């Protein structure tokens, strides 16, 4: 399980960095949609941070279960929600730089990207 989680995490990180590079390149080359591209970049980055944070929390729960720890652990829902709300608030405060709809829409980037990664890895022998 731990190897699977690490493999997915590495693939998500590499794919997200590539996607962010495309967003920044698109924002630089197409100034008329720069706020949209930067909004997508911010939302995707927050989505990646939330996915990595959740991955860390899952590892903590797995370690506690394996070691027989009775310490109560949570999944950090409030922290992940606060990051998403903060990103949307930043877009609302600076609409000239960040498109609010692009930020809100791209907050699910990591979940959809992980779905495609899972399909890709399931097809490999």
C-alpha positions as CSV (number, residue, x, y, z in Angstrom):
1,X,0.0,0.0,0.0
2,X,2.8,2.4,0.9
3,X,4.6,1.8,-2.4
4,X,1.3,2.4,-4.3
5,X,0.8,5.7,-2.4
6,X,4.3,6.8,-3.2
7,X,4.0,5.9,-6.9
8,X,0.7,7.9,-7.2
9,X,2.2,10.8,-5.3
10,X,5.3,11.0,-7.5
11,X,3.1,10.8,-10.7
12,X,0.8,13.5,-9.3
13,X,3.7,15.8,-8.5
14,X,5.3,15.4,-11.9
15,X,2.1,15.9,-13.7
16,X,1.1,18.9,-11.6
17,X,4.4,20.6,-12.2
18,X,4.1,20.1,-15.9
19,X,0.5,21.4,-15.9
20,X,1.6,24.5,-13.9
21,X,4.4,25.2,-16.4
22,X,1.8,25.1,-19.2
23,X,-0.5,27.4,-17.3
24,X,2.3,29.9,-16.7
25,X,3.5,29.7,-20.3
26,X,-0.1,30.2,-21.5
27,X,-0.5,33.2,-19.2
28,X,2.7,34.7,-20.5
29,X,2.0,34.1,-24.2
30,X,-1.7,35.0,-24.2
31,X,-2.2,38.1,-22.1
32,X,-6.0,38.3,-22.9
33,X,-6.6,35.1,-20.8
34,X,-3.7,35.7,-18.3
35,X,-6.1,35.9,-15.3
36,X,-7.8,32.7,-16.3
37,X,-4.5,30.9,-16.7
38,X,-3.1,32.2,-13.4
39,X,-6.4,31.3,-11.7
40,X,-6.1,27.7,-13.0
41,X,-2.5,27.6,-11.8
42,X,-3.4,28.8,-8.3
43,X,-6.4,26.4,-8.0
44,X,-4.3,23.4,-9.3
45,X,-1.4,24.2,-6.9
46,X,-3.8,24.3,-3.9
47,X,-5.4,21.1,-5.1
48,X,-2.0,19.5,-5.3
49,X,-1.1,20.7,-1.8
50,X,-4.4,19.3,-0.4
51,X,-3.8,15.9,-2.1
52,X,-0.2,15.7,-0.7
53,X,-1.5,16.7,2.7
54,X,-4.2,14.1,2.6
55,X,-1.6,11.5,1.5
56,X,0.5,12.4,4.5
57,X,-2.5,12.0,6.8
58,X,-3.3,8.6,5.3
59,X,0.2,7.4,5.9
60,X,0.0,8.6,9.5
61,X,-3.3,6.6,10.0
62,X,-1.7,3.5,8.3
63,X,1.3,3.7,10.5
64,X,-0.8,4.1,13.6
65,X,-2.9,1.1,12.5
66,X,0.2,-1.1,11.8
67,X,1.9,-0.1,15.1
68,X,-1.3,-0.5,17.1
69,X,-1.4,3.1,18.1
70,X,-4.6,4.3,19.8
71,X,-3.9,7.9,19.2
72,X,-6.8,9.5,17.5
73,X,-5.9,11.0,14.1
74,X,-8.0,13.1,11.8
75,X,-7.8,13.6,8.0
76,X,-7.2,17.4,8.2
77,X,-10.5,18.3,6.5
78,X,-10.6,21.8,8.0
79,X,-7.0,22.6,6.9
80,X,-7.7,21.5,3.4
81,X,-11.0,23.4,3.3
82,X,-9.3,26.5,4.7
83,X,-6.6,26.4,1.9
84,X,-9.3,26.2,-0.8
85,X,-11.3,29.1,0.8
86,X,-8.1,31.1,1.0
87,X,-7.4,30.6,-2.7
88,X,-10.9,31.7,-3.6
89,X,-10.6,34.8,-1.3
90,X,-7.3,35.7,-2.9
91,X,-9.0,35.6,-6.3
92,X,-11.8,37.7,-5.1
93,X,-9.4,40.3,-3.7
94,X,-7.2,40.4,-6.8
95,X,-9.6,39.8,-9.8
96,X,-7.2,41.6,-12.1
97,X,-4.7,38.8,-11.6
98,X,-6.8,35.8,-10.8
99,X,-10.1,34.7,-12.3
100,X,-12.4,33.5,-9.4
101,X,-14.2,30.9,-11.6
102,X,-10.9,29.5,-12.8
103,X,-9.6,29.1,-9.3
104,X,-12.8,27.5,-8.0
105,X,-13.1,25.2,-11.0
106,X,-9.5,24.0,-10.8
107,X,-9.6,23.1,-7.1
108,X,-10.5,19.6,-8.2
109,X,-7.6,19.2,-10.5
110,X,-5.7,16.7,-8.4
111,X,-8.7,14.4,-7.9
112,X,-9.3,14.2,-11.7
113,X,-5.6,13.8,-12.4
114,X,-5.3,11.0,-9.9
115,X,-8.3,9.3,-11.6
116,X,-6.4,9.4,-14.9
117,X,-3.2,8.2,-13.2
118,X,-5.0,5.3,-11.7
119,X,-6.5,4.3,-15.0
120,X,-3.0,4.5,-16.6
121,X,-1.4,2.4,-13.8
122,X,-4.1,-0.2,-13.9
123,X,-3.5,-0.8,-17.6
124,X,0.2,-1.6,-17.1
125,X,1.0,-5.2,-16.7
